[in-house]
Amino acid sequence: MILAADVGASNTLPLPSEAGHADFAPNNEVETELLRYLRDRFHHVSWDRVLSGPGLLLIYEFFRDTGGCIYPKSLATESLRCRN
């Protein structure tokens, strides 16, 4: 979904698109490390891969595996596995 604005108008209009399939383009060192981490697991890393429901788990796993954050012991790996 993209947001289009009518120049001179006060409203915007959401338009369907496939923008989520665009390549994930990191903007800082942490995002660059995330891209490297995901490329080790997937051939193509898109914004959709990063921001979808399963992508949120991938971000968690990235921080967990790289030591980038502290998380409670109650967040055991088994409780956060991807389910197909």
Residue pairs with C-beta under 8 A, 6 or more apart in sequence:
1 14
1 15
1 16
1 17
1 19
2 14
2 15
2 17
2 19
3 12
3 13
3 14
3 15
4 12
4 13
4 14
4 15
5 11
5 12
5 13
6 12
6 13
19 47
20 46
20 47
20 48
20 51
20 52
21 46
21 47
21 48
22 46
22 47
23 44
23 45
23 46
23 47
24 31
24 35
24 38
24 45
24 46
24 47
24 49
24 50
26 32
26 34
26 35
30 68
33 62
33 66
34 50
34 59
34 62
35 45
37 62
37 65
37 66
38 45
38 49
38 50
38 58
38 62
39 45
41 58
42 49
48 55
49 55
49 58
50 58
50 59
54 82
57 80
57 82
60 71
60 80
61 80
62 68
63 69
63 71
64 71
